[in-house]
């Protein structure tokens, strides 16, 4: 399937801000299941971009904006051809081997992480799960059914900072929470699992999405599971970034200096194409920005919010923010 993706994010500030440092994770990567035919990121005001791979292999575009501004706009355009291998066929004869958990590629995704934390509710839920034995093709459907029975899908019930323990207490959430629960259950059972952030081509639904990937040994590698829909992702899913949980893969993250109220607008469109376009012209559309099927989401942050010392959430992992009017960019995009 050939998919065209347009992800637009706008930030408005009530007063001028400056000295911005910004990370963007919106560029998909090519692998066995998808091929990126083109990607372009435009930033307004115009600013030089530095691209690199983070520790999980995700593409990161970094920029610094020292001058003052009140409006910032990001436009990420991508063309991706998906050719995902059918999970059912890959899992047909696979039997779980506990030794797979100790392989280097999987170890980092075996223990708790910032948002996938341990709790008594998680332990109780795992205790009710069937044992992981026999064919994986038989176990995964039972796992997906149990996850869907435990959670109720409800928009705005949680936010991008909600930990798994909090979501379990609520008993409801969005795809981000479903993915965290699937990851938490797998890890508690000794199965490495990680978070996958990306897009989905489901007309009439929100285009940004999240699911999980489960390590199934060196031969099969990572198998995609979508606990929200209860299905194995197909060619309508596009992976953008992977990590231990959402905290490793937000589409945008940064800091800015000033005293202002920040408002964010987001519009995402994903549409299938019959053939490759002749150029990048037409990928960006003002109409898409004004009238996206995902209805631009607005979020207003309080003026100059400082760090919450009881619950640190730095701009970058393990980094302490300077105290002198440097504030975390508030407009995180929760994956619905």
N, C-alpha and C positions, 0 to 999 in steps of 0.2 A: 504494500500500500504506500502510495506517495502522499505525504502530508505536508501542508504549509502551515507554519505556526507563527503567530504574531503575538508577542507579549509586551504590552506597553504599561509602564508605571510612571505616574506623575507625582511629584512632591511639591506642595505649596507651603510657604512659611509666612506667618503673619508679620514678621520683621526680618530684615536681612540676616543671613547666617553665612559662615565662611569656614575655611580650613577643614573641608570635608575629606574624609578618607572612606572609600566605598569599595565593597566587594560585590560582584555580581556573578551568580551561578545560574545562567539561563542558556548556556550553550551545550547542546547534546553531544555525546561522543559516539563514535562508530565502534561497533563490536559485532559479535556473531549474529545478533538479532536485529540490528539496524545500521544503516549507512547514512551518515550526514553528508548531504550533497552541497550544502552551503549554510553559512551562519554569518550574521552581521549584527553588531551592536552599535547603536547610535546614541550618543549622550548629548543633551542640550542643557546648558551651554557646552560648546565643543571643548573637549579635553583629551589629551593623549591617554591611550589605554595600554596597559601592560597585561599580557595573558600568560598564565602558567597553569600547571597541574598541582592540585593540592595532594595531601597524603593519601587520599582515597582514589586518586586518578581523575578527579573531576576538573573540568575546565573552569578557571576563575579569571574574570576580567577585573582588574584593579585600576582605580584612578584616584587622583588627588585634585581637589578643586580649592585653591587657596583664596581666590577672589570672592567677594560677597555676592550673594544672589538670593532671590526669593522663590524662584521656580526651577525645578530640576526634572528632566524628562529622560526616561530610558526606553528605547525601542529595540527589542531583540527580535530578529527575523530568522527563521530557520526553514530549510527544506530537508526532510528526512524520508528515506525509503525504509519501511519496516519489512522484515522477513523473519519473523520470530519462529523459532523451532517449536513445534507442538509439545507442550509439557507432558501430556498424557503418554505420548509415544516414547519420550525420553525416560519416563518413570516406569514404564511397563514392567521391567524385570528388576528394578532397583530395590535392594534390601538394605535397610539402615545398618551401617557399621560404625560403632562408637569411636573407633580409631580416627574417623574422619574429623572429629572435633578438635584434634590436636595438630592439624595441619596449619602451617604458617599463615596461609591466606585467610584462614577462618578464625584464628585465635582471638583477634581483636573484637570480634562480633559474638563473643560467647558470654561475657559478663555484663553486669549492669552498666548503664550509661546515664548521662545527665537527665534525659527525659524518660528513659525506660528504667525506672528504679524498682527496687524490690519492695514488697509490702505483704502484709498478711492476707489481703484479699487476693493478690496474685497467687500466693502459695496455695490458698484454698481452692482457687479455680483450677490450678494445675493438678492438684490432688484428685480432682474429679475427672480429669482427662484419661482416656484410654492409654495404656502403655504404648510406647513407641517400639514396635516390633513387627517383623514381617515386611511386607511390601510397602514402600512409600506411597504407591498409587492408591492403596487402601486407607492409609493413615491420613493423608492430606485432606480428603473430603470430610472426614470426621472432625478434623481440626477446624476447617473453615465453617462447618455447621455450628460447632460449639462457640466459636467467636461471634458469629452473627446472633446466636441466642443470648449471649452475655451483654451485648451492646444494642442500644437503640440509636439509629442515625438521627441526629438533630443539629441543624446549623446553629452556630453561635452559642452552643452549649459550653464550648471550651474555647481556648485561644492558643496561639502559637507557643506559649510557655507552659501549657498544661502538662504536668507529669502523668505517667501511666497510673500511679497510685491515686491521683485525684480523679482521673477519668473513670477508673473502676469504682470509686466511691459514688460518682454521679450516675454511672450506668448508662451513659449516653455520650455521643461525640460525633466527630466527622471522620473522614478517611484517615487523617493524620493519627487519630486515636486508635482506630481499627488496626492500622499498621503497627503502632507501638504495642498494642496488646498481642498481636500475632508474634512480634519479635520477642516480647517478654516471655510468652508461653514457651516458645521454641528454646530460648536460652535456658529457661528453668529446667527444661527436659534434656539439656546437654547438647542441643542442636544450634550451631551458629546461625544467626539470622541478622540481616541488615535492612536499613530503610532505603527505599527507592523513591525519588522525587521526580515528577515529570508531568506529562500531558496525556489526555485521553480524548479520542475522537468519538464522543457520544453526543450527537446533536440534541440540543435542548438542555444539556446538563453543564455543570461547571467544568471548564477545560483543564484546569490544574488538578493534579491528582497525586496520590501517594499510595504505595503498596509496600510489600516486603519481599525480600529475596532470601531463600533458605539454602544453606550450603549442603549439597548432596554428594560430596566426594570429588576427587580429582577428575574423574571421567565425565560426570554430569555438570560439575561446577555449580553455579547459582541458579536455582529454579525460582521463577517469579510466581508469587501468590497475591491475589487481590482479595483480601478479607472483606472489604466493603461490599463488593458485588458477589463474593463467594465463587469466583471463577479464576481460572488461570488467564493472565493477561495474554492478549493476542496482538495482531498487527495494528490495532487501534491504540495501543499504548506506546509511548515514547519515553525512554528513560533519559533524564537530564543529569542527575547526580545521585550518588549513593553515599551512605554514611552509617554511623552507629544509631542515629536517630535524627529527628528533624533539625536539631541544633547544629548538626554538621553540614546541612545542605540548604539553608534558606536562600531563596532567589536573590535577595538583596540584604546587605548588612553593612553598617558603617557608623561613623561618628561625625558630628558637626559641632561648630562652636557658635554660640550666640544665645539669645533669650527670645524664644518664639514658640508659637503653636504650629505643629507640623500636621498637615493633612495629606493623605495619600489616596490616589485613585488608581485602580488597576483594571485593565481590559485585556482579555486573552481570547484569541480565536484559533481554532484548529479546524482545518478543512482539507478533505481529500482532493487531489488533482488527477486529471487524466494523463497529463504529460508535464514535462519540465517547462517552466516559463523561459522566455528568451533572455530575460534580464531580471535584476532585482526590483525594477520599477513595478509598482503595483502591489508589492508585498506589504508596504506600509499604506494604510488607508485611514484618512480622517474620519470616514464614516464608521470604521471599526472602532476607533477611539471614542466616538460619541455614542454609538449604539452597538456595543458588543453583545453577543448572545449571553455573555457572562455578567452583564449589567455592572459597569464599573463600581467596584467596592470602595467606599470611603471610610477612612478611619482617622480620627483626630486624636492627637496625643496631647497630654497636658504640657503646659509651658515648662521647658527646661527640666525634665525629670532627671533626678540624680540616681546613682546606683542604689539598689536596695541591698544593704549589707547582709540582711538575713537570707537573701536569695540572689546571689550574684549572677549576672547575665551580661558578661562583657562583650564588647564588639568583636573580639577575637578570643578563641579558647585560651583560658589561663592568663589573660592579659588584664591588668588593672587599669582602669581609666584614670587619666589625670583629673585632678579636682577642679582646675580653673576653667569652668564654663565649657567643658567638653562633654557632650552628651551623646548617648547612643541614639542612632537613627531609629525612631520608634515604629515606623511603618512596616512591620513584619507581615508577610503574606501567609496566613494560615492556609494549609492545603485542605480544601473542602472535600 
